[in-house]
Amino acid sequence: MVATPKHETLDRNLALDAARVAEAAAIASFAHIGRGNEMAADQAAVDAMRKALNILDLDGLIVIGEGERDHAPMLYIGEKVGTGKGQRVDIALDPLEGATLTAKAMAGAMTLVAFTPSGGMLQAPDTYMDKIAIGPGYNPGLVDLDASPADNVRAVAKAKGVTPSDITVCVLDRPRHADIIASVRSVAARVHLINDGDVAGVIHRPPDARGPLSRLRRRARRRFGLRGPEVRRRPVPGPADLPQR
């Protein structure tokens, strides 16, 4: 991905460079699919992405990466990449989103990289976020992060004209989400646990997502201007915010 503020532009070739950087990381991690070593898969992607970035004629600064300088050899926030001879750019990246998925030969892993002119990206600290999303066609505000998961399930079920037991909720499989999972199941709704990666959870597709019915739905949305999924999010304390022992 390449983002540009209105008052600045990026060299058009950088779009191809970004694609090649992502491709290098993806190819490097491919050899680790199903081998059970998520650390090795992640490290292979990191090494390949760093090498691909450092041969580019740009003056790059990683503003969204895999942590602070202490966590090197990961591509860390504040790391300089490129030859230093070209355009100044800010970079957001994740060499391998879904290392566990890769190690287990599961679907949903991806490589992410984005360029923008220097100063074009928000330099935010590492943080977790509460996120909630529903499919298209619902009234705004139907679900609410301040409501309990059980109440949100009831609201969606009522809007669909079904019972809560007909609803399936996708939840990232983490110990910190135990209360969410329990609340969803308390109203007899099903829980689809996402094994790894927040992005993988967000892009979860039903079984027919690539089939003819899904294509018809997408065409109908484009033709009639139907809304896409409604997504709400808010920051929550992450590891850096917790007391250290």
Solvent accessible surface area in square Angstrom, and as a share of the most:
residue,aa,sasa,rsa
1,M,166,0.74
2,V,49,0.28
3,A,46,0.36
4,T,71,0.41
5,P,36,0.22
6,K,213,0.90
7,H,148,0.66
8,E,64,0.29
9,T,110,0.64
10,L,22,0.11
11,D,75,0.39
12,R,214,0.78
13,N,89,0.46
14,L,11,0.06
15,A,51,0.40
16,L,102,0.51
17,D,25,0.13
18,A,2,0.02
19,A,60,0.46
20,R,137,0.50
21,V,2,0.01
22,A,22,0.17
23,E,99,0.45
24,A,31,0.24
25,A,0,0.00
26,A,47,0.37
27,I,116,0.59
28,A,29,0.23
29,S,7,0.04
30,F,142,0.59
31,A,60,0.47
32,H,44,0.20
33,I,79,0.40
34,G,44,0.42
35,R,177,0.65
36,G,61,0.59
37,N,75,0.38
38,E,74,0.33
39,M,134,0.60
40,A,32,0.25
41,A,0,0.00
42,D,20,0.10
43,Q,52,0.23
44,A,22,0.17
45,A,0,0.00
46,V,0,0.00
47,D,72,0.37
48,A,21,0.16
49,M,0,0.00
50,R,50,0.18
51,K,150,0.64
52,A,16,0.12
53,L,0,0.00
54,N,63,0.32
55,I,128,0.65
56,L,23,0.12
57,D,99,0.52
58,L,0,0.00
59,D,30,0.16
60,G,0,0.00
61,L,50,0.25
62,I,0,0.00
63,V,2,0.01
64,I,79,0.40
65,G,18,0.17
66,E,46,0.21
67,G,5,0.05
68,E,87,0.39
69,R,165,0.60
70,D,132,0.69
71,H,109,0.49
72,A,52,0.40
73,P,79,0.50
74,M,34,0.15
75,L,0,0.00
76,Y,25,0.10
77,I,34,0.17
78,G,39,0.38
79,E,17,0.07
80,K,124,0.53
81,V,4,0.02
82,G,19,0.18
83,T,57,0.33
84,G,46,0.45
85,K,170,0.72
86,G,31,0.30
87,Q,63,0.28
88,R,157,0.57
89,V,2,0.01
90,D,3,0.02
91,I,0,0.00
92,A,18,0.14
93,L,9,0.04
94,D,31,0.16
95,P,0,0.00
96,L,13,0.06
97,E,26,0.12
98,G,5,0.05
99,A,18,0.14
100,T,24,0.14
101,L,6,0.03
102,T,8,0.04
103,A,6,0.05
104,K,120,0.51
105,A,62,0.48
106,M,77,0.34
107,A,98,0.76
108,G,28,0.27
109,A,39,0.31
110,M,51,0.23
111,T,26,0.15
112,L,66,0.33
113,V,11,0.06
114,A,13,0.10
115,F,0,0.00
116,T,1,0.01
117,P,1,0.01
118,S,40,0.26
119,G,65,0.63
120,G,34,0.32
121,M,32,0.14
122,L,146,0.73
123,Q,114,0.51
124,A,43,0.33
125,P,105,0.66
126,D,76,0.40
127,T,65,0.38
128,Y,78,0.30
129,M,68,0.30
130,D,44,0.23
131,K,80,0.34
132,I,37,0.19
133,A,57,0.44
134,I,23,0.12
135,G,32,0.31
136,P,40,0.25
137,G,63,0.60
138,Y,37,0.14
139,N,117,0.60
140,P,101,0.64
141,G,44,0.42
142,L,45,0.22
143,V,2,0.01
144,D,65,0.34
145,L,37,0.18
146,D,119,0.62
147,A,36,0.28
148,S,47,0.30
149,P,39,0.25
150,A,10,0.07
151,D,69,0.36
152,N,13,0.07
153,V,6,0.03
154,R,118,0.43
155,A,29,0.22
156,V,17,0.10
157,A,2,0.01
158,K,172,0.73
159,A,57,0.44
160,K,107,0.45
161,G,67,0.64
162,V,56,0.32
163,T,78,0.45
164,P,37,0.23
165,S,48,0.31
166,D,76,0.40
167,I,15,0.07
168,T,67,0.39
169,V,39,0.22
170,C,54,0.32
171,V,12,0.07
172,L,21,0.10
173,D,58,0.30
174,R,69,0.25
175,P,124,0.78
176,R,121,0.44
177,H,35,0.16
178,A,59,0.45
179,D,118,0.61
180,I,62,0.32
181,I,20,0.10
182,A,61,0.47
183,S,25,0.16
184,V,2,0.01
185,R,129,0.47
186,S,84,0.54
187,V,21,0.12
188,A,66,0.51
189,A,5,0.04
190,R,131,0.48
191,V,25,0.14
192,H,78,0.35
193,L,65,0.32
194,I,15,0.08
195,N,59,0.30
196,D,16,0.08
197,G,9,0.09
198,D,57,0.29
199,V,46,0.27
200,A,10,0.08
201,G,17,0.17
202,V,88,0.51
203,I,67,0.34
204,H,71,0.32
205,R,123,0.45
206,P,74,0.47
207,P,148,0.93
208,D,48,0.25
209,A,13,0.10
210,R,182,0.66
211,G,19,0.18
212,P,94,0.59
213,L,87,0.43
214,S,13,0.08
215,R,99,0.36
216,L,103,0.51
217,R,108,0.40
218,R,97,0.36
219,R,135,0.49
220,A,36,0.28
221,R,78,0.29
222,R,170,0.62
223,R,195,0.71
224,F,133,0.55
225,G,62,0.60
226,L,98,0.49
227,R,100,0.36
228,G,38,0.36
229,P,86,0.54
230,E,19,0.09
231,V,60,0.34
232,R,92,0.34
233,R,133,0.48
234,R,89,0.32
235,P,95,0.60
236,V,36,0.21
237,P,94,0.59
238,G,2,0.02
239,P,81,0.51
240,A,86,0.67
241,D,92,0.48
242,L,98,0.49
243,P,121,0.76
244,Q,148,0.66
245,R,282,1.03
